[in-house]
Amino acid sequence: MTELLQRIHSEKQSKKSRFDRIHLHQVFQPLNLNIENKKIILIDDIYTTGSTLYHAAKVLKAGGAASVCSFTLARG
């Protein structure tokens, strides 16, 4: 497993609505790794609103990833 992102938005999300979570300006920044044309799978413990996966995939796709898929252990 390789860490590709660093969370830069640390404000507690549980108190926010789905709209507020999705419309955050920037949640992650990419680490200095070459992801150009790579297929990436994100693993998350719980899917509540989908905002974590949405923001992570957005940054990875902008960084050149060929595709981004996700696997979640539970849905809240």
Rosetta constraint file for C-alpha pairs under 8 A:
AtomPair CA 3 CA 31 HARMONIC 7.79 0.50
AtomPair CA 4 CA 30 HARMONIC 5.98 0.50
AtomPair CA 4 CA 31 HARMONIC 5.44 0.50
AtomPair CA 4 CA 32 HARMONIC 7.90 0.50
AtomPair CA 4 CA 33 HARMONIC 6.87 0.50
AtomPair CA 5 CA 28 HARMONIC 6.06 0.50
AtomPair CA 5 CA 29 HARMONIC 5.66 0.50
AtomPair CA 5 CA 30 HARMONIC 4.54 0.50
AtomPair CA 5 CA 31 HARMONIC 5.39 0.50
AtomPair CA 5 CA 56 HARMONIC 7.46 0.50
AtomPair CA 6 CA 28 HARMONIC 5.44 0.50
AtomPair CA 6 CA 29 HARMONIC 5.38 0.50
AtomPair CA 6 CA 30 HARMONIC 6.30 0.50
AtomPair CA 6 CA 31 HARMONIC 6.60 0.50
AtomPair CA 7 CA 27 HARMONIC 5.85 0.50
AtomPair CA 7 CA 28 HARMONIC 4.44 0.50
AtomPair CA 7 CA 29 HARMONIC 6.52 0.50
AtomPair CA 8 CA 26 HARMONIC 7.58 0.50
AtomPair CA 8 CA 27 HARMONIC 5.52 0.50
AtomPair CA 8 CA 28 HARMONIC 5.38 0.50
AtomPair CA 8 CA 29 HARMONIC 6.69 0.50
AtomPair CA 9 CA 26 HARMONIC 7.03 0.50
AtomPair CA 9 CA 27 HARMONIC 4.77 0.50
AtomPair CA 9 CA 28 HARMONIC 6.99 0.50
AtomPair CA 12 CA 16 HARMONIC 7.92 0.50
AtomPair CA 13 CA 21 HARMONIC 6.86 0.50
AtomPair CA 16 CA 20 HARMONIC 5.90 0.50
AtomPair CA 16 CA 21 HARMONIC 6.32 0.50
AtomPair CA 17 CA 21 HARMONIC 6.25 0.50
AtomPair CA 18 CA 22 HARMONIC 6.13 0.50
AtomPair CA 18 CA 49 HARMONIC 5.78 0.50
AtomPair CA 18 CA 51 HARMONIC 7.50 0.50
AtomPair CA 19 CA 23 HARMONIC 6.13 0.50
AtomPair CA 20 CA 24 HARMONIC 6.48 0.50
AtomPair CA 21 CA 49 HARMONIC 7.96 0.50
AtomPair CA 21 CA 51 HARMONIC 5.90 0.50
AtomPair CA 22 CA 51 HARMONIC 5.18 0.50
AtomPair CA 22 CA 54 HARMONIC 7.58 0.50
AtomPair CA 22 CA 55 HARMONIC 7.66 0.50
AtomPair CA 26 CA 55 HARMONIC 7.55 0.50
AtomPair CA 27 CA 55 HARMONIC 6.44 0.50
AtomPair CA 27 CA 56 HARMONIC 7.77 0.50
AtomPair CA 28 CA 55 HARMONIC 7.02 0.50
AtomPair CA 28 CA 56 HARMONIC 6.43 0.50
AtomPair CA 28 CA 59 HARMONIC 7.05 0.50
AtomPair CA 29 CA 59 HARMONIC 7.06 0.50
AtomPair CA 30 CA 59 HARMONIC 6.88 0.50
AtomPair CA 30 CA 60 HARMONIC 7.26 0.50
AtomPair CA 30 CA 63 HARMONIC 7.67 0.50
AtomPair CA 35 CA 60 HARMONIC 7.70 0.50
AtomPair CA 35 CA 63 HARMONIC 6.79 0.50
AtomPair CA 35 CA 64 HARMONIC 6.12 0.50
AtomPair CA 35 CA 65 HARMONIC 5.38 0.50
AtomPair CA 36 CA 63 HARMONIC 6.85 0.50
AtomPair CA 36 CA 64 HARMONIC 4.42 0.50
AtomPair CA 36 CA 65 HARMONIC 5.12 0.50
AtomPair CA 36 CA 66 HARMONIC 6.95 0.50
AtomPair CA 37 CA 64 HARMONIC 5.98 0.50
AtomPair CA 37 CA 65 HARMONIC 4.89 0.50
AtomPair CA 37 CA 66 HARMONIC 4.28 0.50
AtomPair CA 37 CA 67 HARMONIC 7.73 0.50
AtomPair CA 38 CA 64 HARMONIC 7.78 0.50
AtomPair CA 38 CA 65 HARMONIC 5.01 0.50
AtomPair CA 38 CA 66 HARMONIC 5.16 0.50
AtomPair CA 38 CA 67 HARMONIC 6.88 0.50
AtomPair CA 39 CA 65 HARMONIC 6.31 0.50
AtomPair CA 39 CA 66 HARMONIC 5.46 0.50
AtomPair CA 39 CA 67 HARMONIC 4.86 0.50
AtomPair CA 39 CA 68 HARMONIC 6.12 0.50
AtomPair CA 40 CA 65 HARMONIC 7.08 0.50
AtomPair CA 40 CA 66 HARMONIC 7.86 0.50
AtomPair CA 40 CA 67 HARMONIC 6.09 0.50
AtomPair CA 40 CA 68 HARMONIC 4.77 0.50
AtomPair CA 40 CA 69 HARMONIC 6.27 0.50
AtomPair CA 41 CA 68 HARMONIC 5.68 0.50
AtomPair CA 41 CA 69 HARMONIC 4.69 0.50
AtomPair CA 41 CA 70 HARMONIC 5.16 0.50
AtomPair CA 41 CA 71 HARMONIC 7.08 0.50
AtomPair CA 42 CA 53 HARMONIC 7.40 0.50
AtomPair CA 42 CA 68 HARMONIC 7.22 0.50
AtomPair CA 42 CA 69 HARMONIC 6.16 0.50
AtomPair CA 42 CA 70 HARMONIC 4.49 0.50
AtomPair CA 42 CA 71 HARMONIC 6.15 0.50
AtomPair CA 43 CA 70 HARMONIC 5.81 0.50
AtomPair CA 43 CA 71 HARMONIC 4.90 0.50
AtomPair CA 43 CA 72 HARMONIC 5.82 0.50
AtomPair CA 44 CA 53 HARMONIC 7.89 0.50
AtomPair CA 44 CA 70 HARMONIC 7.60 0.50
AtomPair CA 44 CA 71 HARMONIC 6.43 0.50
AtomPair CA 44 CA 72 HARMONIC 4.85 0.50
AtomPair CA 44 CA 73 HARMONIC 6.67 0.50
AtomPair CA 45 CA 72 HARMONIC 5.61 0.50
AtomPair CA 45 CA 73 HARMONIC 5.07 0.50
AtomPair CA 45 CA 74 HARMONIC 6.33 0.50
AtomPair CA 46 CA 72 HARMONIC 5.93 0.50
AtomPair CA 46 CA 73 HARMONIC 5.90 0.50
AtomPair CA 46 CA 74 HARMONIC 4.72 0.50
AtomPair CA 46 CA 75 HARMONIC 5.40 0.50
AtomPair CA 46 CA 76 HARMONIC 6.40 0.50
AtomPair CA 47 CA 72 HARMONIC 6.34 0.50
AtomPair CA 47 CA 73 HARMONIC 7.89 0.50
AtomPair CA 47 CA 74 HARMONIC 6.22 0.50
AtomPair CA 47 CA 75 HARMONIC 4.63 0.50
AtomPair CA 47 CA 76 HARMONIC 5.86 0.50
AtomPair CA 48 CA 75 HARMONIC 6.03 0.50
AtomPair CA 48 CA 76 HARMONIC 4.80 0.50
AtomPair CA 50 CA 54 HARMONIC 6.02 0.50
AtomPair CA 51 CA 55 HARMONIC 6.02 0.50
AtomPair CA 52 CA 56 HARMONIC 6.11 0.50
AtomPair CA 53 CA 57 HARMONIC 5.92 0.50
AtomPair CA 53 CA 70 HARMONIC 7.35 0.50
AtomPair CA 54 CA 58 HARMONIC 6.13 0.50
AtomPair CA 55 CA 59 HARMONIC 6.42 0.50
AtomPair CA 56 CA 60 HARMONIC 6.27 0.50
AtomPair CA 57 CA 61 HARMONIC 5.94 0.50
AtomPair CA 57 CA 68 HARMONIC 5.99 0.50
AtomPair CA 58 CA 62 HARMONIC 6.17 0.50
AtomPair CA 59 CA 63 HARMONIC 6.18 0.50
AtomPair CA 60 CA 64 HARMONIC 6.60 0.50
AtomPair CA 60 CA 65 HARMONIC 5.68 0.50
AtomPair CA 60 CA 68 HARMONIC 7.43 0.50
AtomPair CA 61 CA 65 HARMONIC 4.83 0.50
AtomPair CA 61 CA 66 HARMONIC 7.04 0.50
AtomPair CA 61 CA 67 HARMONIC 7.05 0.50
AtomPair CA 61 CA 68 HARMONIC 7.21 0.50
